[in-house]
Amino acid sequence: MTHLYQNINDINSDYNIHNSKFYSYIYKISTIDEIKLKLKYIKNKFSDSSHICYAYRIYSGFNLLNEINISDFSTDAGEPRGTAGLPTLNVLKKNNLINVCLFTVRYYGGKKLGIPGLIKAYSKSAELVIKKNNLKLWFPQVEVQLIYSYKSDRILNKMLKEFNVVILNQVFKDDILTSFHMNYSLVNQLITKIKSYPDISYKIINK
């Protein structure tokens, strides 16, 4: 599979050309509401800017073929069509970034850059902020539910620690019901181990 990456810290960079100044900011996000909050912050901070363009890519679950869905968006915010938002989005795609939003703020320097110049400037500014950042591999999380007998509790707890799962809920009745999130790329490995214990049943819920 193609590895997807995510930035670890919010970070910024600046790029100047022909007296026009470009400031790019990249944020880790996972919802549209988070993007709206970041956009409000950027607009307040740079209220005197000429343009505030941005693009984002967000994980949006799995399709029927169990492939990752990614929602993306870009806006030129008053720049000529296709000269700001789309180049920014293309940079995110080229770097396989997911769950990030990249804003570029422009202060007009008095000299028109032309369409090729704008595309180059917004692309360069986006590339600079990504290069300054630390990236880590990103994998979607899936929810797994297990039902098992008390005699398997110790074995299963040890197994789950190996896979570094995040426990969501546990119910103790005649059997134990445990729900947790885990890296979807490791699910098959966990299932292979679970199948060695006939008293453990499982259900996978794609998020």
N, C-alpha and C positions, 0 to 999 in steps of 0.2 A: 504494500500500500504506500501511497505518498504520505510522508510525514508532514504533519501540520505543526506550526509553532505559535507560541504566544509570548508577548513581551512580559517581563517580570515587573518592571517599575515604570511609572509614569515618567516621561522624559521629554526634553525638547532640544531643538537645534535651530540655528539661523543660517540663512544663505542670502547673499547680496549679489545683484547683477544690475548694472546700469542705473544705480541709485534706488532701484526697487528692492525692498527688504521683505524676505519671506521667513516667517517663523513657524516651524512645524512642531506639533505636539502629538504624542501617541499615548493612548490610554488603553488599559485592559478593561474590557466591558463584556457583558453577557446579555444585556437587555436594551431595548429601545429607550426605556425610561432613563437608564444610565447615560445614554448618548445625549438625551435632551438636557440632562443636568450639566454635562460637560460643555455642551454647546452654549448654554446660558452663561456658564462661567467664562468661557472664551469671549463671548460677545461683550460681557461686562468689562473684562480686563482690557480688551482691544476695541473699545467703542468707537475710536477714531480711525480705525483701519479702513482700507479701501475694499477689501474682500476677505471673507472667511469661508474657505472651501473645505470640504471634508469627504471622507469615504469610510465605510466600515464593512466588516465581514463578521457574521454571527452564526454560530452553530445553531441549527434549528431541528435537531432530531434526526431520525432515520427515515428513508423511504421504504417502499414495499419490498425492494430488493436488498434491504438491510445495509444500504450505503448511506454515508453521511450527507445530510442536507446542509447547505450553507446559504444563508441569505446575505445579499450584499446591496449596497446603495452608494451613490456618489452624487455630489452637487457642485456645479460650477459657481454658484452664488454670484451671478452677475458678470463673470468672465465669459468670453466667447465660448460657445458650446463645445464641449469635449476637450477644453484646454487645461482644466484644473482638476475637477473631481475624478474624471475617468483616468487620467494619468496617475493620480494618487491611488485609485483602486487597483490599477494594473501593477503598481509597485507592491501593494499588499499581496496580490495574487502571485506575483513572481517570487516573493519570499515565503509563500505558503503560510501566511499569517491568518489566524482565526481568533475570533472574539477580541478584536481590537478596533479602535476608531482612531483615524489619523486626521488631524486638523492642520491646515496651513493658512496662516494669516498673512495677508499681503498689504504692504504700504507702497502705494504707487510713487515711483521716483521721478516722474515727469517725462519719461521716454517710453514710448510704446515698444513692447518686445515682439509683437507679431505672434501669430498662432504657433509656429514652430518654437519660438523663444519661450512662450508661456508653458507649452508642454514640457520643454526641457527644464525650465525653472521649477515648476511644481513637482516634476519627477525627481529632480536632484534634491530638492528640499526634503521630500519624503524619504529618499534613500539615505540621506544624511542622518535623519533622526533614528532610522532603523539600525544603521551601523553603530550608532552610539549606544544602542540598547543591548541588554543581555536577553537572549532567547532561550526558551526551553521547549522541549517536545510537548505537544498537547494531544490528549486523547479524550474523547467523550466518555462520560460516566454512565453506566447503566445500573439499574436497580435489580438486585437479585434477592429472591425470597427462598429460604430453606426451611423445611420441616423435618425434624429428626428426633430420635429418641434420646433420653437422658444419658444412655450409655455411650452415645457418640459425642457428647458435649465436649469433653476434654480434647478429643482428636480434632473436632471441627474448629474449636477455638484456636488451636495451634495452626491449623491450616489457614484460617482467615488472617491470622497475623502475618503469615508468609506472603499473602497477597496484598497486604496493607489496605484492607477495606475500611470503609467508614460506616460503622453501625448506625442504622436509623432507628430500629425498634426491635425489641425482643418481647415475646409473650410466652409465659411458662404455664402450660396446662397439662393435658395428658402427654403431649409432645412439646417440643420447643419450636417456636416460629421466630426466625431471625431474618430481618430485612437489612440490606446494606447496599451502599454504592461502591463500585469498583471500576477500574480501568477496563473498558470493553475489550481491548486487545488481549486481555489475560483471561477472559471468561472461559474460553474453551479449555485452557489449562486447568482451571478450577473444576470444571465439569468432569474432565477426565479423571481427576482424583476422587471426586464425589461418587462416581459410578462404581468405585471399589467398595462402597458401603451401601448395601441394598436398603437400609432403613432411612436413608437421606433422600428426600425428594426436593426438586428445585423448580423455580419459575423465574424466567428472565423478563424484565420489563424495560424496553428501550425508552429512553427519555429524549 
